[in-house]
């Protein structure tokens, strides 16, 4: 998935009200950017952080910049836009680039299921059980090389786990797809200390045969591409 507009570098001044960020462009101009990330963004929103913004000239949008990337001091990148994983995964599913899911030829997005919920993708193929696929964006890393989810308490995430378990009990396939939007991580696990309830819901879902799949990404200011599979959460 390539960014629609070339990104421009900036420094973060502050993030506030979850979805807003004051930023300073390299020419000294201060702008307000939209932050498409409702999470805590632990470790990613310190003032002075080098970031990359996507400009836009859409008259319907109040803000003319969107915050897309964090560039770390070691040269690695983290993608902070939580809508990116679904877009990147949609392209990979259509191209059948994910071996574990390549048997499915039809993908539908945002299909209603459960209790007033929508599944990110419903995959289908004649002769195979439908596959309910929920996508999660992973941006937290507190130990070198280890990506973790979630970065804050997520009751909504636990609800999704229970609904996926119900689909599995009904004879469908159900899967959590964790996309690690960091280029500095090679392993993934749950942040059990941050949200024990989510970890318990995940364990219960796995006992109901809900599957877990985790993939890395390749990220630079040109775009975000699906990488290789990472070891599954235990």
Secondary structure as UniProt FT lines:
FT   STRAND          7..16
FT   TURN            17..19
FT   STRAND          20..25
FT   TURN            26..27
FT   STRAND          30..35
FT   TURN            42..44
FT   TURN            47..48
FT   STRAND          50..55
FT   TURN            59..60
FT   STRAND          65..71
FT   TURN            73..74
FT   STRAND          77..79
FT   TURN            82..83
FT   HELIX           84..94
FT   TURN            95..96
FT   HELIX           99..101
FT   TURN            102..103
FT   STRAND          106..113
FT   TURN            114..116
FT   STRAND          117..124
FT   TURN            126..127
FT   STRAND          131..138
FT   STRAND          140..143
FT   STRAND          145..149
FT   HELIX           155..169
FT   TURN            170..171
FT   STRAND          173..180
FT   STRAND          185..190
FT   TURN            192..194
FT   HELIX           196..207
FT   TURN            208..209
FT   STRAND          211..220
FT   TURN            221..222
FT   STRAND          223..229
//
